[in-house]
């Protein structure tokens, strides 16, 4: 990985030579549906250079931090595949249904004996 200081020095050198430097987080889809870097839709500067030979330098300035997974059902933060809140709720509902079935079976036996 390129070190941030080295990438910034490279960008300063590029600016000094008259090159355009665009800096910012990469977002897709961007505001117009394309690819944005910072506040710039990246296709724009590239389209301005149509039919010219270009050199594009891309350097990450820091490692990506994963956004926490959020359960689409209940909004709880999830670590891994399954939401712990939804899983616990599902297990509790399963336990309640099993208890009710057992009660109904026992009640049916009592009614048939009487």
DANOR-V576550 format. One record per backbone hydrogen bond with DSSP energy under -0.5 kcal/mol. CO is the residue of the C=O (numbers start at 1). NH is the residue of the N-H. Records with the same first field share a line. If there is no record, write none. Layout:
# DANOR-V576550
CO=NH / NH
This chain:
# DANOR-V576550
3=7
4=8
5=9
6=10
7=11
8=12
9=13
10=14
11=15
12=16
13=17
14=19
15=18
25=38
27=36
30=33
34=29 / 30 / 36
35=42 / 43
36=27
37=40
39=41
40=37 / 42
41=44 / 45
42=46
43=47
44=48
45=49
46=49
47=50
49=52
55=57
56=58
64=66
69=78
71=75
76=71
78=69 / 80
83=87
84=88
85=89
86=90
87=91
88=92
89=93
90=94
91=95
92=96
93=97
94=98
95=99
96=100
97=101
98=102
99=103
100=104
101=105
102=106
103=107
104=108
105=109
106=110
107=111
108=112
109=113
110=114
